[in-house]
């Protein structure tokens, strides 16, 4: 690599490269917390040049290396051979975000000439057959899981992005300004960006043959699709900055996919709940709320933290980040996932409100029953108490030779003891009937028509 310099030995963002460099980024399924990693930060391991102050200030947000190892070219083997390309150096690095989302980075440099067709085949092999890549004769992830000593092994996820930094003759072919080279450039870019799966006809219109997201500044060139980026003519610190942007986007895309699946699982758990026990419903609401809180944290700190230019506020990085985000559809997916989580939150809040209303109604019924029992007990207990007091203390009107149950003698006392309570009970009953008739419907509309209430959904979801 020969880095360009300006007056005063200022390092430029453009440079020439003799060896083609390829960075393979694989999202991994599984969570890995980067607590107290002995490898230091990503800024300590890669050269970010003038971008380093920005990254130092936001280092708490960056992915952290939890495993880094340089390997010899002979230790890495592809399922269909090396396709005529000789690896000069390779490094394997496992990165984990603060939320525990994991990305595997494989950094390779090729010796000698890298033919576009061979490079396209190599990229296709490492993408579509990545599970069959071996390290020291064993599947690569088996070796890495053994080194990480995790109880649950990491597995390859759905997302792959490959950054190609051309060198040597390939770089000169892509940046050449000759007429013949300009006509050949679309075919070269398409072969690499689409991994040889979308050949370009010689008679095709050049504008139509150009790959998407192409930016050609003469000294530098950028073109990318959803899975491959070609970045030609950049200095090492720019290459590493572009790689960091791609790591964040691939990690964010994996989080979005996981969040979408988790949101559907939460929805199904809510629909499958058929219990009538308020305690079980309260426990369900607590579990659903905790799950939705995790989804919101994932969207905030696993996606939104990596899809803007706050980490590296440079136009060069922002342009690539925006273009790659559009190609991956991250912003639309983020908006849709956020709306899904908001609606899940609304459903859980509605279920919680329904539970509170049901518990309040049960409490009111319980209070009414207790009040009725107390009133009945009082009604039953007071007259006998008054009568006992009368018979126990009024010796003048109580005949010792007469039974206290003799109504002909003590009928007036019994009437005076019971009649006020009977009158009070009748008056209370009449007043309650009047209140019930005057209250009307609590949910009636002003015009008197009842409110339309949708039928409850069956537990089966049909």
C-alpha positions as CSV (number, residue, x, y, z in Angstrom):
1,X,0.0,0.0,0.0
2,X,1.3,3.4,-1.0
3,X,-0.6,6.1,0.8
4,X,-0.9,9.5,-0.9
5,X,0.3,12.6,0.8
6,X,-0.1,16.3,0.4
7,X,2.2,19.1,1.3
8,X,3.5,18.8,4.9
9,X,3.2,15.0,4.8
10,X,-0.6,15.2,5.4
11,X,-2.1,11.8,4.8
12,X,-4.7,11.8,2.1
13,X,-7.8,9.7,1.9
14,X,-6.8,8.2,-1.4
15,X,-3.9,5.7,-2.0
16,X,-2.7,3.0,-4.3
17,X,-2.7,-0.7,-3.2
18,X,-0.7,-3.6,-4.7
19,X,-2.5,-6.5,-2.9
20,X,-6.2,-6.9,-3.1
21,X,-7.8,-6.9,0.4
22,X,-11.2,-8.5,1.1
23,X,-13.1,-8.2,4.4
24,X,-15.8,-10.8,5.0
25,X,-18.5,-9.8,7.5
26,X,-20.9,-12.5,8.8
27,X,-23.7,-11.9,11.3
28,X,-23.8,-14.6,13.9
29,X,-26.8,-15.9,15.8
30,X,-26.4,-15.8,19.5
31,X,-25.6,-13.2,22.2
32,X,-22.1,-12.5,23.6
33,X,-21.6,-9.7,26.1
34,X,-18.2,-8.0,25.6
35,X,-17.5,-7.5,29.3
36,X,-13.9,-6.7,30.1
37,X,-12.4,-7.9,26.9
38,X,-8.6,-8.2,27.2
39,X,-8.1,-7.3,23.6
40,X,-8.9,-3.6,24.1
41,X,-11.1,-1.5,21.8
42,X,-11.5,-1.7,18.0
43,X,-9.7,1.7,17.7
44,X,-6.6,0.1,19.3
45,X,-6.5,-2.7,16.7
46,X,-7.2,-0.9,13.5
47,X,-5.8,2.3,12.0
48,X,-8.6,4.9,11.6
49,X,-6.3,7.8,10.9
50,X,-8.1,11.2,11.1
51,X,-11.4,9.4,12.1
52,X,-9.9,8.2,15.4
53,X,-10.9,11.2,17.6
54,X,-14.5,10.7,16.6
55,X,-14.3,7.0,17.4
56,X,-12.5,7.6,20.7
57,X,-15.3,9.9,21.9
58,X,-17.9,7.2,21.0
59,X,-16.0,4.2,21.9
60,X,-18.6,2.9,24.3
61,X,-21.0,2.4,21.4
62,X,-18.5,0.6,19.1
63,X,-18.3,-3.2,18.7
64,X,-15.6,-4.7,20.9
65,X,-13.2,-7.5,19.7
66,X,-13.7,-10.5,21.9
67,X,-11.5,-12.8,19.8
68,X,-8.7,-11.9,17.4
69,X,-6.3,-14.3,15.8
70,X,-3.9,-14.1,12.8
71,X,-3.9,-17.3,10.8
72,X,-1.7,-18.6,8.1
73,X,-3.0,-18.9,4.6
74,X,-2.8,-22.7,4.7
75,X,-5.1,-22.9,7.7
76,X,-8.2,-21.4,5.9
77,X,-9.8,-23.7,3.3
78,X,-12.9,-23.1,1.2
79,X,-15.3,-25.9,0.2
80,X,-14.5,-25.5,-3.5
81,X,-10.8,-24.7,-3.4
82,X,-9.0,-21.4,-3.6
83,X,-10.2,-20.6,-7.2
84,X,-6.7,-19.8,-8.2
85,X,-6.2,-17.1,-5.6
86,X,-3.4,-17.2,-3.1
87,X,-4.0,-15.7,0.3
88,X,-1.0,-13.7,1.6
89,X,-2.3,-12.9,5.1
90,X,-5.5,-13.5,7.1
91,X,-6.9,-12.4,10.4
92,X,-10.1,-13.6,12.1
93,X,-11.9,-11.4,14.5
94,X,-15.1,-11.8,16.5
95,X,-16.8,-8.5,17.4
96,X,-19.6,-8.0,19.9
97,X,-21.7,-4.8,20.4
98,X,-22.6,-3.6,23.9
99,X,-26.0,-5.3,23.4
100,X,-24.3,-8.6,22.7
101,X,-24.9,-8.8,18.9
102,X,-22.0,-10.7,17.3
103,X,-20.3,-10.2,13.9
104,X,-17.5,-12.3,12.5
105,X,-14.8,-10.4,10.5
106,X,-12.3,-12.2,8.3
107,X,-9.6,-9.9,6.8
108,X,-7.8,-11.4,3.9
109,X,-5.1,-10.0,1.5
110,X,-4.3,-11.8,-1.7
111,X,-0.8,-12.3,-3.2
112,X,-0.2,-11.8,-6.9
113,X,-2.9,-10.9,-9.4
114,X,-6.6,-11.2,-8.6
115,X,-8.6,-12.0,-11.7
116,X,-12.1,-10.7,-11.5
117,X,-13.8,-14.0,-12.3
118,X,-11.7,-15.8,-9.8
119,X,-12.5,-13.2,-7.2
120,X,-16.2,-13.4,-7.9
121,X,-16.1,-17.2,-7.5
122,X,-14.2,-16.8,-4.2
123,X,-16.8,-14.3,-2.9
124,X,-19.6,-16.6,-3.9
125,X,-18.0,-19.5,-2.2
126,X,-17.4,-17.6,1.1
127,X,-21.0,-16.3,1.0
128,X,-23.2,-19.2,0.0
129,X,-21.1,-22.0,1.5
130,X,-19.8,-20.1,4.5
131,X,-20.8,-22.9,6.9
132,X,-18.3,-25.1,5.1
133,X,-15.3,-22.8,5.5
134,X,-12.7,-24.7,7.6
135,X,-10.0,-23.4,9.9
136,X,-7.2,-25.9,10.6
137,X,-9.3,-28.7,9.1
138,X,-12.4,-28.1,11.2
139,X,-15.5,-25.9,10.6
140,X,-14.5,-22.3,11.4
141,X,-17.2,-21.7,13.9
142,X,-16.4,-24.9,15.8
143,X,-12.9,-23.6,16.3
144,X,-14.1,-20.1,17.3
145,X,-16.8,-21.5,19.7
146,X,-14.1,-23.7,21.3
147,X,-11.9,-20.6,21.8
148,X,-14.8,-18.6,23.2
149,X,-15.9,-21.4,25.6
150,X,-19.5,-20.5,25.4
151,X,-22.3,-22.8,26.7
152,X,-24.5,-22.0,23.6
153,X,-22.5,-22.1,20.4
154,X,-22.6,-19.2,17.9
155,X,-24.0,-20.0,14.4
156,X,-24.0,-18.2,11.1
157,X,-26.8,-15.8,10.7
158,X,-28.6,-14.7,7.5
159,X,-26.5,-11.6,6.7
160,X,-23.2,-11.3,4.8
161,X,-21.4,-8.3,3.4
162,X,-18.0,-8.5,1.6
163,X,-15.9,-5.4,1.1
164,X,-13.4,-5.6,-1.7
165,X,-10.5,-3.2,-1.8
166,X,-8.8,-3.9,-5.2
167,X,-5.1,-3.8,-5.6
168,X,-2.6,-4.2,-8.4
169,X,-3.9,-4.7,-11.9
170,X,-7.5,-4.9,-10.8
171,X,-7.2,-1.5,-9.2
172,X,-5.7,0.0,-12.3
173,X,-8.4,-1.6,-14.5
174,X,-11.1,-0.1,-12.4
175,X,-9.6,3.4,-12.2
176,X,-8.3,3.6,-15.7
177,X,-9.6,6.5,-17.8
178,X,-9.1,5.0,-21.2
179,X,-12.1,4.5,-23.5
180,X,-11.7,0.8,-23.7
181,X,-11.3,0.5,-19.9
182,X,-14.3,2.7,-19.3
183,X,-16.4,0.4,-21.5
184,X,-15.0,-2.6,-19.6
185,X,-15.5,-1.2,-16.1
186,X,-19.2,-2.1,-15.8
187,X,-18.5,-5.7,-16.6
188,X,-15.7,-5.9,-14.0
189,X,-17.9,-4.2,-11.3
190,X,-20.9,-6.3,-12.1
191,X,-18.9,-9.5,-11.9
192,X,-17.6,-8.6,-8.5
193,X,-20.6,-6.9,-7.0
194,X,-23.0,-9.7,-8.0
195,X,-20.4,-12.5,-7.4
196,X,-20.5,-13.6,-11.0
197,X,-24.2,-14.3,-10.9
198,X,-25.3,-11.5,-13.3
199,X,-23.1,-11.3,-16.4
200,X,-23.2,-8.1,-18.6
201,X,-23.7,-8.4,-22.3
202,X,-21.1,-6.7,-24.5
203,X,-23.9,-4.9,-26.3
204,X,-25.6,-3.7,-23.2
205,X,-26.0,0.0,-22.6
206,X,-23.3,1.3,-20.3
207,X,-25.6,3.2,-18.1
208,X,-27.9,0.2,-17.6
209,X,-24.9,-2.1,-17.1
210,X,-23.5,0.0,-14.3
211,X,-24.0,-1.6,-10.9
212,X,-26.1,0.3,-8.4
213,X,-24.6,2.9,-6.0
214,X,-21.6,3.7,-8.2
215,X,-19.5,6.7,-7.3
216,X,-16.4,7.4,-9.4
217,X,-14.1,10.3,-8.5
218,X,-11.3,9.3,-10.8
219,X,-8.8,8.6,-8.0
220,X,-11.3,6.6,-6.1
221,X,-14.3,4.4,-6.9
222,X,-17.1,3.0,-4.9
223,X,-19.8,0.6,-6.0
224,X,-21.9,-1.8,-3.9
225,X,-24.9,-3.9,-3.9
226,X,-26.6,-5.6,-1.0
227,X,-23.9,-8.1,-0.3
228,X,-20.7,-6.8,-1.9
229,X,-18.9,-3.4,-1.8
230,X,-16.1,-2.5,-4.1
231,X,-14.0,0.4,-2.7
232,X,-11.0,1.3,-4.9
233,X,-8.3,3.8,-4.3
234,X,-8.8,4.5,-0.6
235,X,-6.2,4.8,2.1
236,X,-6.1,2.2,4.9
237,X,-7.8,4.4,7.5
238,X,-10.7,5.0,5.1
239,X,-10.9,1.3,4.3
240,X,-11.2,0.6,8.0
241,X,-13.8,3.3,8.5
242,X,-15.9,1.9,5.7
243,X,-15.5,-1.6,7.2
244,X,-16.7,-0.2,10.6
245,X,-19.8,1.3,8.9
246,X,-20.5,-2.0,7.2
247,X,-20.1,-3.9,10.5
248,X,-22.7,-1.6,12.2
249,X,-25.1,-2.0,9.3
250,X,-24.9,-5.8,9.2
251,X,-25.3,-6.0,12.9
252,X,-28.3,-3.6,12.8
253,X,-29.9,-5.7,10.1
254,X,-29.5,-8.9,12.2
255,X,-31.0,-7.1,15.2
256,X,-34.0,-6.0,13.1
257,X,-34.6,-9.6,11.9
258,X,-34.4,-10.9,15.4
259,X,-36.7,-8.2,16.7
260,X,-39.2,-8.9,14.0
261,X,-39.3,-12.6,14.9
262,X,-39.5,-11.8,18.7
263,X,-42.4,-9.4,18.1
264,X,-44.3,-12.2,16.3
265,X,-43.6,-14.6,19.2
266,X,-44.8,-12.0,21.7
267,X,-48.0,-11.5,19.6
268,X,-48.6,-15.3,19.5
269,X,-48.0,-15.6,23.3
270,X,-50.6,-12.9,23.8
271,X,-53.1,-14.7,21.6
272,X,-52.5,-18.1,23.1
273,X,-53.2,-16.9,26.6
274,X,-56.6,-18.3,27.7
275,X,-56.4,-18.2,31.5
276,X,-59.0,-16.5,33.6
277,X,-56.9,-16.3,36.7
278,X,-56.0,-12.6,37.4
279,X,-52.7,-13.7,38.9
280,X,-51.7,-15.7,35.8
281,X,-52.8,-12.8,33.6
282,X,-50.7,-10.4,35.6
283,X,-47.7,-12.7,35.3
284,X,-48.3,-12.9,31.5
285,X,-48.5,-9.1,31.3
286,X,-45.2,-8.9,33.2
287,X,-43.5,-11.3,30.9
288,X,-44.9,-9.6,27.8
289,X,-43.9,-6.2,29.1
290,X,-40.4,-7.3,29.8
291,X,-40.1,-8.8,26.3
292,X,-41.3,-5.6,24.7
293,X,-38.9,-3.6,26.8
294,X,-36.0,-5.7,25.4
295,X,-37.3,-5.2,21.9
296,X,-37.3,-1.4,22.4
297,X,-33.8,-1.6,23.8
298,X,-32.7,-3.6,20.8
299,X,-34.2,-1.1,18.3
300,X,-32.6,1.8,20.2
301,X,-29.1,0.5,21.0
302,X,-28.8,-2.3,18.4
303,X,-30.1,-0.5,15.3
304,X,-30.6,3.3,15.7
305,X,-27.1,3.7,17.2
306,X,-25.5,2.4,14.0
307,X,-27.6,3.8,11.2
308,X,-26.7,7.5,11.4
309,X,-23.4,9.4,10.9
310,X,-22.9,10.3,14.6
311,X,-20.0,7.9,15.1
312,X,-18.0,9.2,12.2
313,X,-19.5,12.6,11.1
314,X,-17.7,12.7,7.8
315,X,-19.4,13.1,4.4
316,X,-17.5,10.2,2.9
317,X,-18.7,7.7,5.6
318,X,-22.2,9.2,5.7
319,X,-22.6,8.8,2.0
320,X,-21.6,5.1,2.1
321,X,-23.7,4.5,5.2
322,X,-26.8,6.1,3.7
323,X,-26.3,4.2,0.4
324,X,-25.7,0.8,2.1
325,X,-28.6,1.4,4.4
326,X,-30.9,2.0,1.4
327,X,-29.6,-1.1,-0.3
328,X,-30.3,-3.2,2.8
329,X,-33.7,-1.5,3.5
330,X,-32.8,-0.8,7.1
331,X,-34.7,2.4,7.6
332,X,-38.0,1.1,6.3
333,X,-37.5,-2.1,8.3
334,X,-36.7,0.0,11.4
335,X,-39.8,2.1,11.0
336,X,-42.0,-0.9,10.5
337,X,-40.5,-2.8,13.4
338,X,-40.9,0.2,15.7
339,X,-44.6,0.5,14.7
340,X,-45.0,-3.2,15.5
341,X,-43.4,-2.8,18.9
342,X,-45.6,0.2,19.6
343,X,-48.7,-1.7,18.8
344,X,-47.6,-4.6,20.9
345,X,-47.2,-2.1,23.7
346,X,-50.7,-0.8,23.1
347,X,-52.1,-4.3,23.2
348,X,-50.3,-5.1,26.5
349,X,-51.5,-1.9,28.0
350,X,-55.0,-2.6,26.9
351,X,-54.8,-6.1,28.5
352,X,-53.4,-4.5,31.6
353,X,-56.2,-2.0,31.7
354,X,-58.8,-4.7,31.2
355,X,-57.3,-6.7,34.1
356,X,-57.3,-3.6,36.3
357,X,-61.0,-3.0,35.4
358,X,-61.9,-6.6,36.1
359,X,-60.1,-6.6,39.4
360,X,-61.7,-3.3,40.4
361,X,-65.1,-4.8,39.5
362,X,-64.4,-7.9,41.6
363,X,-63.3,-5.7,44.4
364,X,-66.5,-3.7,44.2
365,X,-68.6,-6.9,44.2
366,X,-66.6,-8.1,47.2
367,X,-67.1,-4.9,49.0
368,X,-70.8,-4.9,48.3
369,X,-71.1,-8.5,49.6
370,X,-69.1,-7.7,52.7
371,X,-71.2,-4.6,53.3
372,X,-74.4,-6.5,52.8
373,X,-73.2,-9.2,55.2
374,X,-72.3,-6.6,57.8
375,X,-75.6,-4.9,57.4
376,X,-77.5,-8.2,57.7
377,X,-75.5,-9.2,60.7
378,X,-76.2,-5.8,62.3
379,X,-79.9,-6.0,61.4
380,X,-80.1,-9.5,62.9
381,X,-78.0,-8.7,66.0
382,X,-79.3,-5.4,67.2
383,X,-83.0,-6.3,67.9
384,X,-82.1,-9.3,70.0
385,X,-79.5,-7.2,71.8
386,X,-82.1,-4.5,72.6
387,X,-84.5,-7.2,73.7
388,X,-81.9,-8.8,75.9
389,X,-81.1,-5.5,77.4
390,X,-84.8,-4.8,78.0
391,X,-85.4,-8.2,79.7
392,X,-82.1,-8.0,81.7
393,X,-82.5,-4.5,83.1
394,X,-86.2,-3.6,83.2
395,X,-87.3,-5.6,86.3
396,X,-90.5,-3.6,86.6
397,X,-92.1,-4.7,83.3
398,X,-90.7,-8.2,83.2
399,X,-92.8,-10.8,85.0
400,X,-90.7,-13.6,86.6
401,X,-93.4,-16.2,85.9
402,X,-93.8,-15.3,82.2
403,X,-91.6,-16.5,79.3
404,X,-89.7,-13.9,77.3
405,X,-91.1,-15.4,74.2
406,X,-94.7,-14.7,75.2
407,X,-95.8,-12.2,72.5
408,X,-99.1,-11.5,74.2
409,X,-97.2,-10.0,77.1
410,X,-94.1,-8.7,75.4
411,X,-95.4,-8.1,71.9
412,X,-95.0,-4.3,72.2
413,X,-91.3,-4.7,73.2
414,X,-90.7,-6.9,70.2
415,X,-92.5,-4.5,67.8
416,X,-90.5,-1.5,69.1
417,X,-87.2,-3.5,68.7
418,X,-87.8,-4.8,65.2
419,X,-90.0,-2.2,63.5
420,X,-87.4,0.6,63.0
421,X,-85.0,-1.9,61.3
422,X,-87.7,-3.3,59.1
423,X,-88.8,0.3,58.1
424,X,-85.1,1.2,57.4
425,X,-84.6,-1.9,55.2
426,X,-87.8,-1.1,53.2
427,X,-86.7,2.6,52.7
428,X,-83.2,1.5,51.6
429,X,-84.6,-1.0,49.1
430,X,-86.9,1.6,47.6
431,X,-84.1,4.2,47.3
432,X,-81.8,1.6,45.6
433,X,-84.5,0.8,43.0
434,X,-85.0,4.5,42.2
435,X,-81.2,5.0,41.7
436,X,-81.0,2.0,39.4
437,X,-83.9,3.2,37.3
438,X,-82.5,6.8,37.0
439,X,-78.8,5.8,36.2
440,X,-79.5,4.4,32.7
441,X,-76.7,3.0,30.5
442,X,-73.2,4.1,31.3
443,X,-72.0,3.6,27.7
444,X,-74.8,5.2,25.8
445,X,-74.2,7.8,23.1
446,X,-75.8,11.3,23.3
447,X,-78.4,10.3,20.7
448,X,-79.4,7.3,22.8
449,X,-78.0,4.6,20.4
450,X,-75.7,2.1,22.0
451,X,-72.0,2.2,21.2
452,X,-70.7,-0.3,18.6
453,X,-68.6,-2.8,20.4
454,X,-66.6,-5.4,18.3
455,X,-67.1,-9.0,19.1
456,X,-64.4,-10.6,21.2
457,X,-61.8,-12.6,19.3
458,X,-61.8,-16.3,19.7
459,X,-58.8,-17.8,21.5
460,X,-57.9,-19.8,18.3
461,X,-57.5,-16.5,16.4
462,X,-60.3,-17.3,13.9
